[in-house]
Amino acid sequence: MLETVDEFFTDAPSHHAPSGPRPSDRRTPGHSRGMGLLSWVVVAAIRPAAGRTSYNSDRGEDRDQTSPAMAALKPKLRGFGRIETRLAILALLPFIALVYWGAETLAFRSAMEDGRSLLADRLQIVRRAVETEVDRFRALSAIVAQDPRIAQALTAGTAEARSRADAYLKTVGDLAGAEQVYLMDTTGLTVSGSRAGEPESFIGGRYDFRPYFLKAMAFGEGRYYGVGVTTGKPGYFVASRVEKDGRILGVVATKVDMSPLETTWARAGQAVGVADGEGVVFLTGLPQWRYRFLFPPRDGTGQILGRERRYAGTDVLERPPLLGSQARPLDRPAMPDLPAFSADAATDLLFAFSRSAIDDWQLFATLPLSGPRGFAQLVAVASVLCALLLLVGAIVVKQRRSMIAMKLRETRVLEERVAERTRDLASEVEMRRRTEAELRATHDSLIHSERLAALGRMSAAIVHEIGQPLSALESRLATVDHYGRQSGREEIVRNVSSMRDLLGRMRRTMHHLRSFAGRRDGRDTADVDLNEALDAALVIAAPRAREAGVRLLSELPSGLPLTRGVAVRLEQVFINLIVNGIDATRQAAGAQITIRSDISDGFVTIHVDDEGCGIDEAVQERLGEPFFTTKITGEGLGLGLAISNTILEDHGGALTFSSRDGGGTRASVRLPVVAGAVTPHLESA
């Protein structure tokens, strides 16, 4: 019955630890010699500060190196030196003692932790060895009890039946390596055995007092370790009940010799062993520990051992406990995977205990405490020497610091001046960089404004040159319309009406070109239905898409929010983006242009997605510049996106481009939504 005991890591006494001096408090002669050496080192290190004298070898006396003017003060200085030396020693001794105690304590704890880990590993090895040895014979008695010859030897009772049983038991015992296999009837009398005819045979002996026989008769199986009352040899007994037709006939028992384990442990020099549930050590490689209690026995233990004759012929009750007279068993068993530890002052050993699953056995392993203690003292001495060396080094460092203090201050002042000048230069450089960036931005803005101005002048020229032909064309169309109505030719009237609509669109475009370079006053703006504007743009771009083999797909929902602006100008933007998408996907077979939308934060965004080759980031930054185009010469002037960008800026919107993940380009038009306005559309375009 054990629990974890660790008196090495706390100052409070443990009720589990044995009385007497603690192992960590014991001091060896090496410890005293170590402290004497440390005291000599301290005195030798401090003594030169007591006075500055030298030895005259010619006269055999000390020669004072001070000046004649100081000769009169020599006695006083010597007295002061002695006092200074004593004070220095008194000041250093507590420090050295503290360093020695701290290093020794930490080193001892570390060594003890290593020892505990080593003992835990040894306990695992001991457990596996013991359990493996027992498991070899665990089922042997049960198997033998099933043989018909065993039952016949008990029921027939003839010499022939018992002879056959003897031969069978001998064969089984020899093959299994068991010391003896024998058969008892219900009264505990041995009637057959593997050693029949030999001096050490159990035949004729009665063992009804043995616990393994009683347990086998009561529960079908019994196990027990004890000293044989016939041979005086210890062994492990495994018994099984013999039954036939529901009737109990007797018990088959196997005695296992476990002394090979003790031989192995003794050769390995390991102080390990196994104790029974009462705390008696019965298996160990150290003969002086065998048949001794680990702890002082409880009341009634002697009666139990005497009744069972467990250790017959031994003086187990007369020998002192292994862990000292003041130690006692612990209150609860240690878990198999959680060893318990205890240090014994009498044996100067560290014990580790673990409970086995076999018959509540207790496994233990030991290590001498002299190893951790010696290691701790060695570390403590080395730590004190290191501390003294560090102290001397600190004094030297302090002197060097005082010598170079002025140089360090001068260097620090110089570094501060350099750092201040560096900050000034960095500030000046940063200011120049900002100025340069502002000038570059201003220059780019001027260039852009000049381009827009040129575009405005060109727009005015175009309006002027095309305005008169449009007026003449309007007059001709009116004449044709009149002729068609007079002649009743409806086809001519319809065509003329369509041409007039297109002519009106051209006039509106010319009107927008006329006002491109200037600001608008907003008087011609209105709520624009984006569904209608996009439907109109798709109708105008449809012939060009069919010609290029490109499919136009609208995924716009019905009822897009309204925006404030000029419908025809927004149609012009959408037409321009759709036509650009058609030109970009012209070479792709079965390509399509998809128009989508999304609404967020008071803005509606129209996406025109094509399946072209995409667009580079460097090109995206220049798409809004007038006269910049990626088309070959003769296919475009580079004004469409510039005009679209200007139109959207007038509407409070923006135009952006991006490459799609699956290939192609996305052109996004972002426009503000009219608050509270809803389009009357009910279906998708």
Secondary structure, DSSP 8 states (H G I E B T S, - for coil): -------SS-SS--TTS-SSS-GGG---HHHHHHHHHHHHHHHHHHGGGS--EEEETTTTEEEE-S-GGGGGGHHHHHHHHHHHHHHHHHHHHHHHHHHHHHHHHHHHHHHHHHHHHHHHHHHHHHHHHHHHHHHTSTTHHHHHHTSHHHHHHHHT--HHHHHHHHHHHHHHHHHHT-SEEEEEETTSBEEEETTTTSTT--TT-B-TTSHHHHHHHHHSEEEEEEE-TTT--EEEEEEEEEEETTEEEEEEEEEE--HHHHHHHHHHT--EEEE-TTSEEEEES-GGGTTEESS---TTHHHHHHHHTTTTT--TTTS--TT-TT----SS---TTS-EEEEETTTTEEEEEEE-SSTT-EEEEEEETHHHHHHHHHHHHHHHHHHHHHHHHHHHHHHHHHHSHHHHHHHHHHHHHHHHHHHHHHHHHHHHHHHHHHHHHHHHHHHHHHHHHHHHHHHHHHHHHHHHHHHHHHHHHHHHHHHHHHHT-HHHHHHHHHHHHHHHHHHHHHHHHHTSSS---STT-EEE-HHHHHHHHHHHHHHHHHHHT-EEEE---SS-B-EEE-HHHHHHHHHHHHHHHHHHTTTSTT-EEEEEEEEETTEEEEEEE--SS---HHHHTTTTSTT---S-TTS--S-HHHHHHHHHHHTT-EEEEEE-TTSSEEEEEEEE--TT-B----S--
